[in-house]
């Protein structure tokens, strides 16, 4: 390699370090893949002591069932993975997501290691029920910013327990809903959604001191809402009408939450975190809502921990999962691929240091990809 080539590679690396943000402009105008940049990045990571990157799908990693203390699935990965879809390379940016439970006695996370080995963005949950939640989120947020990693906030949208248990409705008057009962339930859920939105806003602004909603300074490129709770009883899970009604109520809550947050951060792009199976069971993107469809063309952060680290739509061994993923990412109402982010494993140990002598539960993180180039569905 001659001197001009070295200069070009160094310039590209410096530019990527100074501008790590995955901005909305990138999502709308995806960059063209560059083999030279990828090779330079991998070479630099190797020099820093990072493990070599593999391209998924791959079978080099183990995929055992999770322990009893965990419900997380996916490959046991100690590195970020690149991606091919239908044997074609897809340009991606590596990232991860964290919540306060990661920080505990004997467990630490090194943001600098995560960045040096390929982590360019992180989603951090900033809203919880206890004050310690905000304290821990603030530590993670500050560490990520100091490491040059782009940070996005997310919120887990919880549904009240009695709404999730249709058996209680079957014994009472609430299920199937009458019009008067539905009005009462809607009012209760909308109030809860607004309360959760305010909890999120308070947590985000306490976590990120740079946030100034009035001037839109410090607003996040993305704000993610996590929708993944299922009906809690078998009777409802097996009843199509119960699933549809539950999906409609969950959808209404999501819309109310989004509208409340958007009123304060109108420039931020809402991102929907969910799973293909959730959308399939509860028809989240198909149900109607008075006043319009708030989830129409909302970008998707799809969560599907595959057995090979690749994209679930490229899983030839599971046609049902492949079809559900296509329905979520590329539905009839969406002109383009909506799945910008993919969480491909929940059992990674990148940058995690666990010094506990007794490990009752695994200290693992979720790994994500941002699809710089749009995936072509077949």
N, C-alpha and C positions, 0 to 999 in steps of 0.2 A: 504494500500500500504506500503511495507516495505522500509527500507533505500536504499538498492541497486537499487530499482526501481526509487526512487527519484533522485539518483545520475545519472542514465542513462538519465532521462528526462531532468535534468538540463544541462547535457553535450550536448544533442542534441540541446537544445535551444541556448546554447552559440555558437555551431558550425554553426547553421543556421544564427545567427546574424553576425558572423564574415565572412561568405561567402554567401552574399545575391544574388550574380550575377547569372542570368539565362544564363549560358554560352552555346556556341554552342555544347559543349560536352553533355549537358543535352538534347538538342533537338535530338541528334543523338542516345543517349542511355538513354531512359527515365527511371526515377527511379521507383522502386516498391513502391506502396502505403504502408503507415505505419499507422495503426489505433492508435498506441500509440503516435506517433508524433502529429497527428491531434488533439487528445484529449488534449494533453499537451498544444498545441498552443491555442486552444479555451479556455482552463482554464485560461491561462495567460492573454489573451485578456479581459476576463470577469473581472479579478482582476484589470485591468487598467481602467475599466469603459467603455469598448467597449460594443456595443450591441451584443447579441448572433447571431451566424451565422446560416442561414437557408440553406438548400439544394434545389436548383432549379431543375426542375420546381416547382413553388409554386404559390398559388393564394392569399397569405397573403398581397401582396402589391397592391396598386391602379395603374391603368393604364389608366388615363384619356387622352383625346386628348390634344396636346400641345397648349399653348396660342398663340394668333396671333403674338406675338413678337418672337416666336421661332419655329423652324422646327424640333426640337429634339423629338424623340419618345422613348418609353420604360417605364418600371415600375419606380415609384417614390421610390427609394431605399435609405435608410440611413445606409447601411452596405454592405460589400462584401458578395457574395453568393457562397456557395459551389455548386457542380454539381453532378447530376446523369443523366445518359443516358440509356434509356430503363431500368429504375429502378435499374441500377447498378452504384455504386459510381465511380467517375473519380477523380483521384488526380490532383488538380489544384493549382496554385499559383495566388494570387490576385494582381491586378494592376489597373492602371488608365492612362488616357492620358489628357494632358493639353495644352492650347495655351494661348497666351498673353492676350486675351480678358477676362480671368478669373480675372486678377488683375485690379481692378478699385476701385474708392472711395467707402468705406463701405463694400467691399468684401475682405476677406482674406482666405488663405488656409493654414492649419497647417500640414506640412509634417510629424511631429513627431506623431500626432494623426493618420494620414493615415497609417504610418508604424506600430504603436502599434496595430491597429485594423485589420491588415491583408494585407496592401499594400506592396508588395515586389519589384515592378518595376513601372516605369512611362515612357511613351513616351511624349516628349516635342517638340512642333513645334518650330524650331529654325530659320526659314527663313520667312521674310516678306518684305514688301515694305518700311517700315519706320524704322528709327534708334531706336525708342522707342520699336519696336518689339524685337530687340536683347537685349535691356536693361532689359525688363521684363522677357524674356526667361532666361537670365543670373541669375536673382534672383531665379526663379523657379529651375533651374539646381543646383545652389549652395545649396539651401535649401534641395533638395532631396539628394544630396551627403552627406551633414552634418547629415542627418537623417538615413543614411545607406541604402537608397533605390537605386537600380540599375536604371540608367538613359539611355534611348535610344533616339536618335533624329529622327524626321520625317519631311517630306516635302510634302506639298500639291502641286501636279502637275496641274497647271492651263492650260486650253486651251483657245486660243484667241477667243474673242467673235464672230468675223465674221466667224470663222470656225464652231462654235457651232450653228450658225443660217443658216440652209440650204436654207431658203427662199431667202436669198440674193444671193445664188449661183443659185437658180432656175431662178432668174430674169436675171442673168448674164451668163458668159461663164464658171464659175468654176464648176458647178454641172449639169450633171455628169462630172467628171474630164476627160479631154483629157490627153494624155501622156505628152504634153508640159506643160500644166497647173499643172499637178501632180508634175512634177519636180520642178516647182517654189514653190508650196505649201510645198513640202517636205523640200526644202532648208530653207524656212522661219521657219518651225516648228522645224527643227533640230537646227537652230541657237537659237531659243527661249529655247529649252530644255537644251542646253549647258549653256545658260545664267542663267536659273533657277538652274542648278546644281552648278554653281559657287556661286550663291547667297546662296544656301544651305551650301556649304563648308565654305564660309566666315562667315555665321551665326553660324555654328557649332563650328568653331575654335574660334570665339569671345565669344561664350557662355561657352565653355569648355576649360579653359586655359591649361588643361593637354594634350590636343590633340597635337601630334607631328607626322604628317604623315610620315616624312622621316625615323623615327625609329619605326613606328607603335606603339609607346607608347600611351596609352590613347585612342586607337581606340575602337569604340563601338562594342559590340557583334552583335547588329542589327542596320541597317539603314533602316527605313521604308519610302516607297514612297506611297503617298495617291492618288489613282485614283478613282474619284467619280463624275466627272462632266458629265452631260447629255447634249444631244442636247437641245437647248433652244427654239425651235419652234415646234409646233404641227405637221406641215407637215413632218419635218424630223423624228420626233419621231414615226410616223406611216408609214414610208417608209423603208422597209427592206434593200434596197440598200443604202440608206442614213445612216442607222445605221451601216451597215457593213463597209462602207467607213470611217465613223467617228471613229469607233472602230480601224480600221487599222491605221489611223493617230495618234490616241491617243496612240496606242501600240508602234508605231515607236518613238514617243516622249519619252515614258517610257524607251525604250531600249537605246536611246541616253543619257538620264539622268543617267541611271544605269551605262553605260559604262564610262561616264565622272567621276562619283563619285568613281567607282571601281578602276580607274587608280590611285587615290590618297589613297584609303583605300581598298586594295585588300583582306585583311583578314576579313573585316566586312561582315556579312551575310545580303544580301538584303532581305527585307520583303515587300510583296505586301499587302497594305491595300486597300480593296475594298469590294463591296457588292455583294451578289449572283445575284441581279437583274441587276447590271451593267454588270457583265460578261455575263448574259443571253441576254441582249439587244444588246450588242456591240461585243460579241464573242472575248473578249480580249485574252483569252487563246487558241483560236482556229485559229486565223489568222496567216498567214505566214509572214515572214519578210526576206528581202535579207540579207544573211550572217548568218542565223540561228535564232533560237527561244530563245530570251534572258530570257523569263519568264518560260522556261521549268523547272519544279520541284522547282521553287522559293517558299519558305514557304509563307503561306497566313495568314494575320491578317484579319479575316472575321468580318465585321460589320453588325450585324443584331439584332436590338433591339426587342427582343421577348416580348410577352405579359405576360410571366410567368417567365422570367429571365433564362430560360434554353437554351439549344442548339437548333438552328432552324431546325436541321436535325431530332430532336426528337419531332417535332410539329405535332401530329397526326391530329390536326384540320385544318392544311393548307398543303395539299399534294404538292401543286405547289412550295411553299417556301422550303419545305423539299427536293424536287427533285433538285431545283436550287442550294441549298446548297451542296448537294452531288456532283453535276456536278462541282462546284467550288473546293470543298475540296478533292474530290476523283474522278478526271476525268480519262478517259481511259489511258491517257499518264502518270499518276502518280501511281507509285507502292505502295505508302503509303499515309496515311492521311496527306494532306499538310497544314491543318488549325491548326497551333500551337497556335495562339492567337484568342480570340473571344471577341469582344466588345458587351456586352449583354444589356446595357442600356446607354442612354445619358442623364438621368435625375436623377443623384445621388447627394446626399448632404453630403457624407462622408467627414469629416474634413473641410467642407466649413462653414464659419461664415459670415452671411449677416446681417449687422447692418443698412442697408439703411431704411429710413422711407418710401420712395416711391420706389417701386420695379417695374420698367417698364418692366424688362426682368428677367427671372429666373437665379439665380447663381447656376449652376449645372455642374457636371463633367461627363465624360464617365467612366464606369467601364469595366475592361477587365479581362480575365482569360488566363493564360498560361497552356496549357494541358501537364502536366508532363507525364501522361500515355496516350498512343495513343487511340483514340476513335475507337471502332469497328463499322464499318458501316454495316447496314442491308439492 
